[in-house]
Amino acid sequence: MGTDLDAVLALDDAWNAAYHHGDPARMAAVLAEDWLAFFPDGTAVFKADLLANMNRTPPPA
């Protein structure tokens, strides 16, 4: 049976894979429906915004 740390690390791996492959479907599976983040300037980004921008932004090289 895995630990809480194992679960967090698995989610981190899933996030990184989705981000680096530019895959909004994979990212959607990682994020909670009410996911919200803030940029250093205070700008809020919601799940739908992040996923929509992934479709417009080429994946990192």
N, C-alpha and C positions, 0 to 999 in steps of 0.2 A: 504494500500500500504506500502511495506517495505522500510526501509531506506537503505542507502549505508552500514551502519554498519551491518544491518541484512544480507545483501548479503555477506559481508566479513565473518561474523560469520558462515553463512551456508556453505561457501566454506571451512572454517577452520574445521568445523565438518565433511564435506565430505572427506577432506584430512586425518584427523585423523582416520576415519573409514576405509578408504582404506589402510592406513599404518598398522593399528593394525590388520586388517584381512589379510594382505599380498595379497591384491587383485589388480593386475595390471590393470584390466579392469576398476575398479572403479577409480583408480588413473588417468588413461588416460582421463577419463571424466572430471576430475578436472583441469588438466594441459593444458595450451595453447600449440599449436604445437611448438612454439619457446621457450618453457620454458627452463631455464638455471639456475643453482645454482652453488655456489662455496663453497668448503670446506675451513676451516681456513688455510690450507697449500697452497691455491691457485688453487687446482685441480678443474677443471670444470666438471660438470655432466649435461648431456643433458637428455631430456625427454626419449628418446629411451634407454639410459643407465640405468636410474632409473628403468624403467619398466622391462627391462631384468633382472636386479639384484633382483627385487622383486620376480621373478620366481625362483631364485636360493637360496634366503635367507629365512629361515623359519621365520614365523611371531613371533613377540615378545611374550613371555609367559605372 
